[in-house]
């Protein structure tokens, strides 16, 4: 594990910084939205639109970072006759995301193991929102699926997008290409350029 972290420290730190920046953006958008829907019952349409923007942008950034990392590493590994690890993106996401996961587990533990339950979670939830600001507009989702369900659901998008980005990039493919869309090179493999046969040229 330590060796893996050391060898992939760059992309792990990039994951953490990207998520922090996206969280701060989500907080700014979310706080603005909350002032507009303070009296609204349920999740308003403006909250749904804002959350689609903040969550979608966060997922895109994680996917993009993982995809291009996988493309670069895939070219190098295949050139050495090795196969890229398809699940490396999942490992990177879990390590880079571990502080957020830990805070989420603390909040879940407070709900389950303390007599006050939901009433004792404001501080853990505030810390969780600092790391998961992209989901602030969907805070009323807690009323429907509870704090535990809310935390578990909000942890999934970053992990899935990072895992998917690396898995697709490591196979020298693109998501658009796999969906049948016409994607021009160099983003629809193979990306490696085969050496020219000089004998034929001569």
Buried (B, 14 or more C-beta within 10 A) or exposed (E): EEEBEEEBEEBBEBBBEBBBEBBEBBBEBBEEBBEEBEEEEEBBEBBEEBBEBBBEBBBEBBBBBBBBBBBEBBBEBBEEEEEBBBEBBBBBBEBBBEBBBEBBEBBBEBBEEEEEEBEBBEEBBEBBBBBBBBBBBBBBBBEEEEBBEBBEEBBEBBBBBBBBBBBBBBBBBBBEBEEEEEBEEEBBBEBEEEEEEEEEEE
